[in-house]
Amino acid sequence: MTPASEPPPGPAAPEPPHSDPSQPTHPGAGSGSWALPLGYSAVLAAGAVALLVRDPHVPGSRGVCPSVLLGFACPGCGGLRGTSELLRGDLAAAWAYNPLVVVGVPLVLLLLGRWFLDARRGREPWSPPTAAVTVVAVLVVLFGIARNVPALSPFLGPLAIP
């Protein structure tokens, strides 16, 4: 094929996307992408301080527990007391109040760290797949059922239902 028979060049190829990790990869990224993770962190920190200052083990310090009204231990029953014990470093007591807290708190902190990392890199925050969210929801419901089974209650039930 001779140069005269080659087809005319088409439009120029688009430039590759911006690959500098220090630059935002989506519109509106940058300083604004820090607002939500910082806000959630502030709320979590305030909750942690409140649990350290106001002991959830004292009856009435946290309001009315839904378990008292429902008559069974919900998946969150013992969560405040478990979180309080976790903040004080007593892993065994935290597990005795609510094993879900012992598993969930580190996962929440990891996801929050991931959110900050995405904000630092100017990326959209990571979002879990719908299937993963569904699996977690089903596991929480199954945990709520299992902790009310008398044979499993000593291992999964709250240390003491208020």
KEBA-929793 format. One record per atom (N, C-alpha, C): atom name; x, y, z. Coordinates in steps of 0.2 Angstrom, whole numbers, padded with zeros to 4 digits, m for minus. Example, Ala and Ser with C-alpha at 12.3 -4.5 7.8 and 13.67 -1.06 7.14 Angstrom:
# KEBA-929793
<'N', <0066, m0028, 0039>> <'CA', <0062, m0022, 0039>> <'C', <0066, m0016, 0039>> <'N', <0064, m0011, 0035>> <'CA', <0068, m0005, 0036>> <'C', <0064, 0000, 0039>> 
This chain:
# KEBA-929793
<'N', <0004, m0006, 0000>> <'CA', <0000, 0000, 0000>> <'C', <0004, 0006, 0000>> <'N', <0003, 0011, m0004>> <'CA', <0007, 0017, m0005>> <'C', <0004, 0022, 0000>> <'N', <0008, 0027, 0001>> <'CA', <0006, 0032, 0006>> <'C', <0000, 0036, 0003>> <'N', <m0001, 0036, m0003>> <'CA', <m0007, 0040, m0006>> <'C', <m0013, 0036, m0005>> <'N', <m0013, 0029, m0004>> <'CA', <m0019, 0025, m0004>> <'C', <m0021, 0025, 0004>> <'N', <m0017, 0027, 0009>> <'CA', <m0019, 0027, 0016>> <'C', <m0025, 0031, 0017>> <'N', <m0029, 0029, 0021>> <'CA', <m0035, 0033, 0023>> <'C', <m0032, 0039, 0027>> <'N', <m0036, 0045, 0026>> <'CA', <m0034, 0051, 0030>> <'C', <m0034, 0050, 0037>> <'N', <m0030, 0053, 0041>> <'CA', <m0030, 0052, 0048>> <'C', <m0037, 0054, 0051>> <'N', <m0039, 0051, 0056>> <'CA', <m0045, 0052, 0060>> <'C', <m0044, 0058, 0065>> <'N', <m0049, 0059, 0069>> <'CA', <m0048, 0064, 0074>> <'C', <m0042, 0062, 0079>> <'N', <m0039, 0066, 0082>> <'CA', <m0034, 0065, 0087>> <'C', <m0037, 0061, 0093>> <'N', <m0033, 0056, 0095>> <'CA', <m0035, 0052, 0101>> <'C', <m0035, 0056, 0107>> <'N', <m0040, 0055, 0111>> <'CA', <m0041, 0059, 0117>> <'C', <m0035, 0057, 0122>> <'N', <m0033, 0062, 0126>> <'CA', <m0028, 0062, 0130>> <'C', <m0030, 0057, 0136>> <'N', <m0025, 0053, 0138>> <'CA', <m0026, 0049, 0144>> <'C', <m0029, 0052, 0150>> <'N', <m0033, 0049, 0154>> <'CA', <m0035, 0053, 0160>> <'C', <m0029, 0055, 0165>> <'N', <m0031, 0060, 0168>> <'CA', <m0026, 0063, 0173>> <'C', <m0024, 0057, 0178>> <'N', <m0017, 0056, 0178>> <'CA', <m0015, 0050, 0183>> <'C', <m0011, 0052, 0188>> <'N', <m0010, 0059, 0190>> <'CA', <m0007, 0061, 0196>> <'C', <m0011, 0060, 0202>> <'N', <m0009, 0055, 0206>> <'CA', <m0012, 0054, 0212>> <'C', <m0013, 0060, 0217>> <'N', <m0010, 0065, 0217>> <'CA', <m0010, 0070, 0221>> <'C', <m0016, 0075, 0219>> <'N', <m0018, 0074, 0213>> <'CA', <m0024, 0078, 0210>> <'C', <m0030, 0075, 0210>> <'N', <m0036, 0078, 0211>> <'CA', <m0043, 0075, 0212>> <'C', <m0044, 0072, 0205>> <'N', <m0048, 0066, 0206>> <'CA', <m0050, 0063, 0200>> <'C', <m0057, 0064, 0198>> <'N', <m0061, 0068, 0202>> <'CA', <m0068, 0069, 0200>> <'C', <m0069, 0076, 0202>> <'N', <m0074, 0079, 0198>> <'CA', <m0076, 0086, 0200>> <'C', <m0078, 0087, 0207>> <'N', <m0076, 0092, 0210>> <'CA', <m0078, 0093, 0217>> <'C', <m0074, 0090, 0222>> <'N', <m0069, 0086, 0220>> <'CA', <m0064, 0083, 0225>> <'C', <m0060, 0088, 0228>> <'N', <m0056, 0086, 0233>> <'CA', <m0052, 0090, 0236>> <'C', <m0054, 0092, 0243>> <'N', <m0054, 0098, 0245>> <'CA', <m0055, 0100, 0252>> <'C', <m0062, 0098, 0254>> <'N', <m0067, 0098, 0249>> <'CA', <m0074, 0097, 0251>> <'C', <m0075, 0089, 0252>> <'N', <m0071, 0085, 0250>> <'CA', <m0072, 0078, 0251>> <'C', <m0070, 0076, 0258>> <'N', <m0067, 0080, 0262>> <'CA', <m0065, 0078, 0269>> <'C', <m0071, 0080, 0273>> <'N', <m0076, 0083, 0271>> <'CA', <m0081, 0086, 0276>> <'C', <m0085, 0080, 0279>> <'N', <m0087, 0075, 0275>> <'CA', <m0091, 0069, 0278>> <'C', <m0087, 0065, 0282>> <'N', <m0081, 0063, 0280>> <'CA', <m0077, 0058, 0285>> <'C', <m0075, 0062, 0291>> <'N', <m0074, 0068, 0291>> <'CA', <m0072, 0072, 0297>> <'C', <m0078, 0073, 0301>> <'N', <m0084, 0074, 0298>> <'CA', <m0090, 0074, 0302>> <'C', <m0092, 0068, 0306>> <'N', <m0092, 0062, 0302>> <'CA', <m0093, 0056, 0305>> <'C', <m0088, 0054, 0311>> <'N', <m0082, 0056, 0310>> <'CA', <m0077, 0055, 0315>> <'C', <m0078, 0059, 0321>> <'N', <m0080, 0065, 0320>> <'CA', <m0082, 0070, 0326>> <'C', <m0088, 0067, 0330>> <'N', <m0093, 0064, 0326>> <'CA', <m0099, 0061, 0330>> <'C', <m0097, 0055, 0333>> <'N', <m0092, 0051, 0330>> <'CA', <m0090, 0045, 0334>> <'C', <m0086, 0046, 0340>> <'N', <m0082, 0051, 0339>> <'CA', <m0077, 0054, 0345>> <'C', <m0082, 0056, 0350>> <'N', <m0087, 0060, 0349>> <'CA', <m0091, 0063, 0354>> <'C', <m0095, 0057, 0357>> <'N', <m0097, 0052, 0354>> <'CA', <m0100, 0047, 0357>> <'C', <m0096, 0043, 0361>> <'N', <m0089, 0042, 0359>> <'CA', <m0084, 0039, 0363>> <'C', <m0083, 0042, 0370>> <'N', <m0083, 0049, 0369>> <'CA', <m0082, 0053, 0375>> <'C', <m0088, 0053, 0380>> <'N', <m0094, 0053, 0377>> <'CA', <m0100, 0052, 0381>> <'C', <m0100, 0045, 0385>> <'N', <m0098, 0040, 0382>> <'CA', <m0098, 0034, 0385>> <'C', <m0092, 0033, 0390>> <'N', <m0087, 0037, 0389>> <'CA', <m0082, 0037, 0395>> <'C', <m0084, 0041, 0401>> <'N', <m0088, 0046, 0399>> <'CA', <m0090, 0051, 0405>> <'C', <m0096, 0049, 0408>> <'N', <m0101, 0046, 0404>> <'CA', <m0107, 0044, 0407>> <'C', <m0107, 0036, 0407>> <'N', <m0107, 0033, 0412>> <'CA', <m0107, 0026, 0413>> <'C', <m0113, 0022, 0410>> <'N', <m0113, 0019, 0405>> <'CA', <m0120, 0015, 0403>> <'C', <m0122, 0010, 0407>> <'N', <m0118, 0008, 0412>> <'CA', <m0119, 0002, 0417>> <'C', <m0124, 0004, 0422>> <'N', <m0125, 0011, 0423>> <'CA', <m0129, 0014, 0428>> <'C', <m0136, 0014, 0425>> <'N', <m0141, 0010, 0429>> <'CA', <m0148, 0010, 0426>> <'C', <m0151, 0017, 0425>> <'N', <m0154, 0018, 0419>> <'CA', <m0157, 0025, 0417>> <'C', <m0152, 0030, 0414>> <'N', <m0146, 0028, 0414>> <'CA', <m0141, 0033, 0411>> <'C', <m0141, 0033, 0403>> <'N', <m0145, 0028, 0400>> <'CA', <m0145, 0028, 0393>> <'C', <m0152, 0029, 0390>> <'N', <m0157, 0030, 0395>> <'CA', <m0164, 0030, 0393>> <'C', <m0167, 0023, 0393>> <'N', <m0172, 0022, 0390>> <'CA', <m0176, 0015, 0390>> <'C', <m0173, 0011, 0385>> <'N', <m0171, 0005, 0387>> <'CA', <m0168, 0000, 0382>> <'C', <m0174, m0003, 0379>> <'N', <m0173, m0004, 0372>> <'CA', <m0179, m0007, 0368>> <'C', <m0180, m0014, 0370>> <'N', <m0175, m0018, 0373>> <'CA', <m0176, m0025, 0375>> <'C', <m0181, m0025, 0381>> <'N', <m0181, m0020, 0385>> <'CA', <m0186, m0020, 0390>> <'C', <m0193, m0020, 0387>> <'N', <m0194, m0016, 0382>> <'CA', <m0200, m0015, 0379>> <'C', <m0202, m0021, 0375>> <'N', <m0197, m0024, 0371>> <'CA', <m0198, m0030, 0367>> <'C', <m0199, m0036, 0370>> <'N', <m0195, m0037, 0376>> <'CA', <m0195, m0043, 0379>> <'C', <m0190, m0048, 0377>> <'N', <m0186, m0046, 0372>> <'CA', <m0180, m0051, 0370>> <'C', <m0174, m0047, 0369>> <'N', <m0168, m0050, 0368>> <'CA', <m0162, m0046, 0367>> <'C', <m0161, m0045, 0359>> <'N', <m0162, m0039, 0357>> <'CA', <m0161, m0037, 0350>> <'C', <m0153, m0037, 0349>> <'N', <m0151, m0037, 0342>> <'CA', <m0144, m0037, 0340>> <'C', <m0140, m0032, 0343>> <'N', <m0143, m0026, 0345>> <'CA', <m0139, m0021, 0348>> <'C', <m0139, m0021, 0356>> <'N', <m0143, m0025, 0359>> <'CA', <m0143, m0025, 0366>> <'C', <m0136, m0026, 0369>> <'N', <m0135, m0022, 0374>> <'CA', <m0128, m0022, 0377>> <'C', <m0123, m0019, 0373>> <'N', <m0125, m0016, 0367>> <'CA', <m0120, m0012, 0363>> <'C', <m0117, m0006, 0366>> <'N', <m0120, m0002, 0370>> <'CA', <m0117, 0004, 0373>> <'C', <m0112, 0001, 0378>> <'N', <m0115, m0004, 0382>> <'CA', <m0110, m0006, 0388>> <'C', <m0104, m0010, 0385>> <'N', <m0105, m0013, 0379>> <'CA', <m0100, m0017, 0376>> <'C', <m0095, m0012, 0373>> <'N', <m0097, m0006, 0370>> <'CA', <m0093, m0001, 0367>> <'C', <m0089, 0002, 0373>> <'N', <m0093, 0004, 0378>> <'CA', <m0089, 0007, 0384>> <'C', <m0084, 0002, 0387>> <'N', <m0085, m0004, 0387>> <'CA', <m0079, m0009, 0389>> <'C', <m0074, m0009, 0384>> <'N', <m0075, m0009, 0378>> <'CA', <m0070, m0009, 0373>> <'C', <m0066, m0003, 0373>> <'N', <m0069, 0003, 0374>> <'CA', <m0065, 0009, 0375>> <'C', <m0061, 0009, 0381>> <'N', <m0062, 0005, 0386>> <'CA', <m0058, 0005, 0392>> <'C', <m0053, m0001, 0391>> <'N', <m0053, m0005, 0386>> <'CA', <m0049, m0010, 0384>> <'C', <m0050, m0017, 0387>> <'N', <m0056, m0018, 0389>> <'CA', <m0058, m0024, 0392>> <'C', <m0062, m0028, 0387>> <'N', <m0058, m0032, 0383>> <'CA', <m0061, m0035, 0377>> <'C', <m0066, m0041, 0379>> <'N', <m0064, m0044, 0384>> <'CA', <m0069, m0050, 0387>> <'C', <m0075, m0047, 0389>> <'N', <m0075, m0042, 0393>> <'CA', <m0082, m0039, 0395>> <'C', <m0086, m0036, 0389>> <'N', <m0082, m0033, 0384>> <'CA', <m0086, m0031, 0378>> <'C', <m0089, m0036, 0375>> <'N', <m0086, m0042, 0374>> <'CA', <m0088, m0048, 0371>> <'C', <m0094, m0051, 0374>> <'N', <m0094, m0051, 0381>> <'CA', <m0099, m0053, 0385>> <'C', <m0106, m0049, 0384>> <'N', <m0105, m0042, 0383>> <'CA', <m0111, m0038, 0383>> <'C', <m0114, m0039, 0375>> <'N', <m0109, m0038, 0370>> <'CA', <m0112, m0039, 0364>> <'C', <m0106, m0041, 0359>> <'N', <m0105, m0047, 0357>> <'CA', <m0100, m0049, 0352>> <'C', <m0100, m0045, 0345>> <'N', <m0106, m0043, 0343>> <'CA', <m0106, m0039, 0337>> <'C', <m0102, m0032, 0338>> <'N', <m0102, m0029, 0343>> <'CA', <m0098, m0023, 0344>> <'C', <m0091, m0025, 0344>> <'N', <m0088, m0030, 0346>> <'CA', <m0081, m0032, 0346>> <'C', <m0079, m0033, 0339>> <'N', <m0084, m0036, 0335>> <'CA', <m0082, m0037, 0328>> <'C', <m0084, m0031, 0324>> <'N', <m0089, m0027, 0325>> <'CA', <m0091, m0021, 0321>> <'C', <m0087, m0015, 0322>> <'N', <m0085, m0013, 0328>> <'CA', <m0081, m0007, 0329>> <'C', <m0074, m0007, 0325>> <'N', <m0070, m0012, 0325>> <'CA', <m0064, m0012, 0321>> <'C', <m0066, m0011, 0313>> <'N', <m0071, m0015, 0311>> <'CA', <m0073, m0014, 0304>> <'C', <m0075, m0007, 0302>> <'N', <m0079, m0004, 0307>> <'CA', <m0081, 0003, 0306>> <'C', <m0075, 0008, 0305>> <'N', <m0070, 0006, 0310>> <'CA', <m0064, 0011, 0310>> <'C', <m0060, 0009, 0303>> <'N', <m0060, 0003, 0301>> <'CA', <m0056, 0002, 0295>> <'C', <m0060, 0005, 0289>> <'N', <m0066, 0005, 0289>> <'CA', <m0070, 0008, 0283>> <'C', <m0069, 0016, 0284>> <'N', <m0069, 0019, 0290>> <'CA', <m0068, 0026, 0290>> <'C', <m0061, 0028, 0288>> <'N', <m0056, 0024, 0290>> <'CA', <m0049, 0025, 0287>> <'C', <m0049, 0024, 0280>> <'N', <m0052, 0020, 0277>> <'CA', <m0053, 0019, 0269>> <'C', <m0056, 0026, 0266>> <'N', <m0061, 0028, 0270>> <'CA', <m0064, 0034, 0267>> <'C', <m0059, 0040, 0268>> <'N', <m0055, 0041, 0273>> <'CA', <m0050, 0046, 0273>> <'C', <m0045, 0045, 0268>> <'N', <m0043, 0039, 0267>> <'CA', <m0038, 0038, 0261>> <'C', <m0041, 0040, 0254>> <'N', <m0047, 0038, 0253>> <'CA', <m0050, 0040, 0247>> <'C', <m0051, 0048, 0246>> <'N', <m0052, 0051, 0252>> <'CA', <m0053, 0058, 0252>> <'C', <m0046, 0061, 0251>> <'N', <m0041, 0059, 0254>> <'CA', <m0034, 0061, 0253>> <'C', <m0032, 0061, 0245>> <'N', <m0034, 0055, 0242>> <'CA', <m0032, 0054, 0235>> <'C', <m0037, 0057, 0230>> <'N', <m0042, 0061, 0233>> <'CA', <m0047, 0064, 0229>> <'C', <m0051, 0059, 0225>> <'N', <m0052, 0053, 0227>> <'CA', <m0057, 0049, 0224>> <'C', <m0064, 0049, 0227>> <'N', <m0068, 0046, 0223>> <'CA', <m0075, 0045, 0226>> <'C', <m0074, 0040, 0232>> <'N', <m0078, 0040, 0237>> <'CA', <m0078, 0036, 0243>> <'C', <m0080, 0029, 0240>> <'N', <m0076, 0024, 0243>> <'CA', <m0078, 0017, 0241>> <'C', <m0085, 0015, 0244>> <'N', <m0089, 0011, 0240>> <'CA', <m0095, 0009, 0242>> <'C', <m0096, 0002, 0241>> <'N', <m0098, m0002, 0247>> <'CA', <m0098, m0009, 0247>> <'C', <m0103, m0011, 0242>> <'N', <m0102, m0017, 0239>> <'CA', <m0107, m0020, 0234>> <'C', <m0114, m0022, 0238>> <'N', <m0119, m0021, 0234>> <'CA', <m0126, m0022, 0237>> <'C', <m0126, m0029, 0240>> <'N', <m0123, m0034, 0237>> <'CA', <m0123, m0041, 0240>> <'C', <m0120, m0041, 0247>> <'N', <m0114, m0038, 0248>> <'CA', <m0111, m0037, 0254>> <'C', <m0115, m0034, 0260>> <'N', <m0118, m0029, 0258>> <'CA', <m0123, m0026, 0263>> <'C', <m0129, m0030, 0265>> <'N', <m0131, m0034, 0260>> <'CA', <m0137, m0039, 0261>> <'C', <m0134, m0044, 0266>> <'N', <m0128, m0047, 0264>> <'CA', <m0126, m0052, 0268>> <'C', <m0125, m0050, 0276>> <'N', <m0122, m0044, 0277>> <'CA', <m0121, m0041, 0283>> <'C', <m0128, m0040, 0287>> <'N', <m0133, m0038, 0283>> <'CA', <m0139, m0037, 0286>> <'C', <m0142, m0044, 0288>> <'N', <m0142, m0049, 0284>> <'CA', <m0144, m0055, 0286>> <'C', <m0141, m0058, 0292>> <'N', <m0134, m0057, 0292>> <'CA', <m0130, m0060, 0298>> <'C', <m0132, m0056, 0304>> <'N', <m0133, m0050, 0304>> <'CA', <m0136, m0046, 0310>> <'C', <m0142, m0049, 0313>> <'N', <m0147, m0050, 0308>> <'CA', <m0153, m0053, 0310>> <'C', <m0153, m0060, 0313>> <'N', <m0148, m0064, 0310>> <'CA', <m0147, m0071, 0312>> <'C', <m0144, m0070, 0319>> <'N', <m0139, m0066, 0320>> <'CA', <m0136, m0065, 0327>> <'C', <m0142, m0063, 0332>> <'N', <m0146, m0059, 0330>> <'CA', <m0152, m0057, 0335>> <'C', <m0156, m0063, 0336>> <'N', <m0157, m0067, 0332>> <'CA', <m0161, m0073, 0333>> <'C', <m0157, m0078, 0338>> <'N', <m0151, m0079, 0336>> <'CA', <m0146, m0084, 0339>> <'C', <m0145, m0082, 0346>> <'N', <m0145, m0076, 0348>> <'CA', <m0143, m0073, 0355>> <'C', <m0149, m0074, 0359>> <'N', <m0155, m0076, 0357>> <'CA', <m0161, m0077, 0361>> <'C', <m0162, m0085, 0361>> <'N', <m0158, m0089, 0358>> <'CA', <m0159, m0096, 0359>> <'C', <m0156, m0098, 0366>> <'N', <m0160, m0101, 0370>> <'CA', <m0157, m0102, 0377>> <'C', <m0150, m0106, 0377>> <'N', <m0149, m0110, 0373>> <'CA', <m0143, m0114, 0373>> <'C', <m0137, m0110, 0370>> <'N', <m0138, m0104, 0366>> <'CA', <m0133, m0100, 0364>> <'C', <m0132, m0094, 0368>> <'N', <m0137, m0092, 0372>> <'CA', <m0138, m0086, 0376>> <'C', <m0131, m0085, 0380>> <'N', <m0129, m0090, 0383>> <'CA', <m0123, m0089, 0387>> <'C', <m0117, m0086, 0383>> <'N', <m0117, m0088, 0377>> <'CA', <m0111, m0086, 0373>> <'C', <m0112, m0080, 0368>> <'N', <m0118, m0079, 0367>> <'CA', <m0120, m0073, 0362>> <'C', <m0125, m0068, 0365>> <'N', <m0128, m0070, 0371>> <'CA', <m0133, m0065, 0374>> <'C', <m0129, m0060, 0378>> <'N', <m0133, m0054, 0379>> <'CA', <m0129, m0049, 0383>> <'C', <m0128, m0051, 0390>> <'N', <m0123, m0049, 0393>> <'CA', <m0121, m0051, 0400>> <'C', <m0127, m0050, 0405>> <'N', <m0131, m0045, 0404>> <'CA', <m0137, m0044, 0408>> <'C', <m0141, m0040, 0404>> <'N', <m0147, m0042, 0404>> <'CA', <m0153, m0038, 0400>> <'C', <m0155, m0033, 0406>> <'N', <m0155, m0027, 0404>> <'CA', <m0157, m0022, 0409>> <'C', <m0165, m0023, 0411>> 
